[in-house]
Amino acid sequence: MLTGPNRIGWDWVKAALLNGWKLLQIVTFSSNQDPEPAMASLKQHERRTYQLEFKVLTYSYNVS
């Protein structure tokens, strides 16, 4: 059973076939940049945006 984005796409194809809509055969994109990426949910987006990231650097000096 399909879920998520794949399910949405197949549901649209099914509706198009049942309603006699024309299906796209060729798709071209004018650019490869997404001006406004989609968000799964606002809560998830805010969690990723405002999360803290830490980097640990360890240095070892050999003093003779």
C-alpha positions as a printed NumPy array, in Angstrom:
array([[  0.   ,   0.   ,   0.   ],
       [  1.353,   3.417,  -0.943],
       [  1.484,   6.221,   1.587],
       [  2.73 ,   9.794,   1.679],
       [  3.712,  11.733,  -1.461],
       [  3.542,   8.666,  -3.709],
       [ -0.018,   8.027,  -2.635],
       [ -1.012,  11.621,  -3.388],
       [  0.448,  11.361,  -6.893],
       [ -1.275,   8.072,  -7.678],
       [ -4.583,   9.353,  -6.311],
       [ -4.352,  12.295,  -8.72 ],
       [ -3.566,   9.998, -11.667],
       [ -6.543,   7.805, -10.751],
       [ -8.832,  10.859, -10.517],
       [ -7.531,  12.148, -13.859],
       [ -8.273,   8.835, -15.562],
       [-11.743,   8.586, -14.   ],
       [-12.618,  12.193, -14.935],
       [-11.105,  12.143, -18.427],
       [ -8.46 ,  14.755, -17.648],
       [ -5.385,  14.917, -19.863],
       [ -2.235,  13.537, -18.298],
       [  1.063,  15.351, -18.764],
       [  3.455,  13.403, -20.96 ],
       [  6.473,  15.708, -20.89 ],
       [  7.583,  17.858, -17.984],
       [ 10.422,  20.366, -18.178],
       [ 11.72 ,  22.608, -15.44 ],
       [ 13.036,  26.099, -16.059],
       [ 15.484,  25.916, -13.161],
       [ 16.752,  23.47 , -10.581],
       [ 16.247,  25.782,  -7.585],
       [ 13.167,  25.563,  -5.43 ],
       [ 12.241,  29.15 ,  -4.478],
       [ 10.247,  28.033,  -1.44 ],
       [ 10.799,  24.444,  -0.313],
       [  7.786,  22.582,   1.042],
       [  7.462,  21.892,   4.752],
       [  6.078,  18.655,   6.168],
       [  4.715,  20.613,   9.12 ],
       [  5.366,  23.978,  10.726],
       [  6.279,  22.321,  14.02 ],
       [  8.869,  20.08 ,  12.311],
       [ 10.242,  23.019,  10.313],
       [ 10.681,  25.154,  13.443],
       [ 12.373,  22.279,  15.27 ],
       [ 14.934,  21.969,  12.465],
       [ 15.371,  25.717,  12.015],
       [ 15.927,  26.544,  15.667],
       [ 17.908,  23.497,  16.758],
       [ 21.305,  24.04 ,  18.302],
       [ 24.333,  22.488,  16.707],
       [ 27.639,  21.934,  18.429],
       [ 31.007,  21.055,  17.011],
       [ 33.69 ,  19.594,  19.263],
       [ 37.281,  20.25 ,  18.311],
       [ 40.059,  18.464,  20.135],
       [ 43.646,  19.559,  19.766],
       [ 46.663,  17.656,  20.984],
       [ 50.065,  19.309,  21.119],
       [ 53.197,  17.311,  21.702],
       [ 55.45 ,  19.455,  23.869],
       [ 58.979,  18.13 ,  24.153]])
